[in-house]
Amino acid sequence: MFGNTSAIESQYAQIQFLIKNANFNKKQYDEAFNIVKSNGGINEAAINERGEVLCKNKDNDFKLLQPEEIKESGYVPVTNSEILKYRAYEGSLVNDHNLLGIVNNGIGIASVNQYVTDVIQKLGTD
């Protein structure tokens, strides 16, 4: 009646794996979004921990570049929000956890200014 039960069990196990993987990816996406949003960096350029800027060209190829390399490269910087969009909707990027690592580094200028102000105010008080 059901044909090859071994094949059905294998397909079921594969579907369960895909569902778990999708849930894990969604959780990572949500965490990265919340971190960058709370840091005010959602619309800032995507910069990794080494100061490289994530850029893309007209063919939607991504590349990390030093700031001084961008002008002559044919690539343009992307924002953290753009990374999240690309990762959510482009099949080849869905499981790219490196992109979320870059987003997790996102911070807005207001957060940087607040940090600097706090440090300056504490000078000489400790």
SULRAWO-V839679 format. One line per field, one symbol per residue. ss: DSSP state (H for helix, E for strand, L for the rest). psi: psi as a letter, one per 30 degrees, with the letter a starting at -180 (. if undefined). A space follows every 50 residues. Layout:
ss: ???
psi: ???
//
This chain:
ss: LLLLHHHHHHHHHHHHHHHHHHHHHHHHHHHHHHHHHHLLLLLLELELLL LLEEEELLLLLEEEELHHHHLLLLLEELEHHHHHHHHHHLHHHLLLHHHH HHHHLLLLHHHHHHHHHHHHHHLLLL
psi: efbjfeeeeeeeeeeeeeeeeeeeeeeeeeeeeeeeeffggeglkjkafg gkkkllafghkkkkkkeffeegfglkklleeeeeeeeefjeffegjfeee eeeffkkleeeeeeeeeeeeffkgf.
//
